[in-house]
Amino acid sequence: MTEYAKDVLVSTDWVAEHLNDDSIRIVEVDENPALYAEAHIPGAIGFDWKNDLQDQVKRDFLGPEEFGALMGSRGISNDHTVVLYGDRNNWFAAYTYWYFRYYGHDKVKLVNGPREKWIGEGRETSTEVPSYPEATFKAGEGDPAIRARRDEVLKALESETRLVDVRSPQEYSGELIAMAGYEQEGAQRAGHIPGAASVPWAKAVNEDGTFRSADELRQLYEEAGVLKDGSPVIAYCRIGERSAHTWFVLHELLGADNVKNYDGSWTEWGNLVDVPIEKDV
């Protein structure tokens, strides 16, 4: 998969060949955590994105000490290459990839295709929860170069920064305040951040959840005005997982240098007092 800017993807064939490689830790992170118990890649560690990877008191992810302790307790060290996959075409797998990179762990890869691809190919699965020896994982302090916060997004409205809204067209226009089925997790207002381009995350993948070619991806984002003149880019969605997928495409697959994920996304922006929004309906 050398057509992309960085060597960050592995095929299902590659995973099958490395199931017994102790230098690797395979990790599944699903939007629906119950899927892991039903079937997963043999030896894969399962993380619940909400209960394991999020602070349970404040709306934020784990601090560096807590993140490091969690990884170590599951047998992941700084020496391991972490290989991520999950459901929903790797929404939360891409989010967790971004999370690892935020804390300075660059030995991390994403399976090119979701859990459905692995299962659909008739590959081996397991219901056994693996037990690895406790390890030491030291997380960095967090890399602000890949994470945007609300004040930075507000300042971006008066700069050359390109904003890309990766939600559905209905969410972007303001027709829907949240995805169908997630209304209870919506915001006070519907619409999008002023000036944001609409490029739904799903346009970056093929029917089987694998990524489109580098040329196709570059054309997609250039035509939308997202990749232009090397300007900084901030991606957002509803809670930050779909936009992490787009961050992965722009920053890792296409090699754009200045790309950030705004994980506060619409559930934060749509609830903030005294910030502007736009609606198309």
Number of C-alpha atoms within 10 A of each C-alpha: 13 10 11 16 16 13 14 20 22 16 15 18 11 11 17 14 10 14 15 12 10 10 12 19 24 25 22 27 27 25 18 13 18 11 16 24 12 11 15 24 24 18 19 24 22 24 20 17 19 13 10 14 19 16 15 12 6 8 10 12 17 17 17 18 13 15 23 21 19 20 18 19 17 19 19 26 21 18 13 18 18 21 22 29 30 28 22 17 27 30 23 28 30 27 25 25 25 25 22 19 18 20 19 17 21 15 16 21 19 24 25 22 25 25 26 17 19 21 14 10 9 9 13 12 15 15 14 16 14 13 12 15 9 15 19 17 22 19 21 17 12 16 12 12 12 21 21 20 16 16 8 12 20 15 10 17 16 8 11 13 21 21 25 29 27 26 23 17 15 16 23 28 18 18 14 18 24 25 15 9 7 9 11 10 12 19 18 12 19 26 24 27 24 14 15 21 19 21 22 18 21 17 16 21 17 13 11 13 19 18 20 15 17 18 11 13 18 19 13 16 20 13 10 14 17 25 21 15 9 13 15 19 25 26 30 31 28 26 17 23 24 29 29 32 27 32 30 23 25 25 18 19 24 20 14 18 15 15 26 26 29 27 25 20 25 29 21 18 24 22 14 14 7 7 12 14 15 16 15 11 11
